[in-house]
């Protein structure tokens, strides 16, 4: 059975540098009727576990370690027995939310995470966070970008651990080189495509300086 993509939206708060904001997060499930991977366990472990249902959850992949993307990961892992994956460069951010529990495994650039016929290749795309990653599956023509690339431009770089020139380099060299019809499945908000975003790179650079 071919892999499919499902979206669950959960709501909660993002906190960093002393500020707190209400946010809605996209939680992505990739898999089939038997097994599934969760990308970004945000806010509500119970709701995510219900979306997984009777399927085997093989991995919880964190695109980065801002609290609103990882706050439900340990509870979801405890409910399901799944492995939590995070790029090691984001461990300092992870420990702000989960000081007593580390992720189970480290993501590496070029690594492939398999789920029910899906092959998610890890692209290390620092900038929004040092250990930010995107996940690309050519077979599904899908790119899960977390908070690296949105409809309308790069993720925010105004807070700690973020860097605008770095995110631009990541997007230009790692993401905009993908096929134009690649769906961009973001950490918040609406889906877009590489083809829709690529023409605007110079605008983003001009705005960011």
Buried (B, 14 or more C-beta within 10 A) or exposed (E): EEBBBEEBBBEBEBBBEEEEEEBEBBBBBBBBEEBBBBBBBBBBBEBBBEBBEEBBBBBBBBBBBBBBBBBBBBBBBEBBEBBBBBBBBBBBBBEBBBEEBBBBBBBEEEBEBEBBBBBBBBBBBBBBBBBBBBBBBEEBBBBBBBBBBBBBBBBBBEBEBBBBEBBBBBBBEBBBEBEEEBBBBBBBEEBBBBBBBBEEBEEBBEEEE
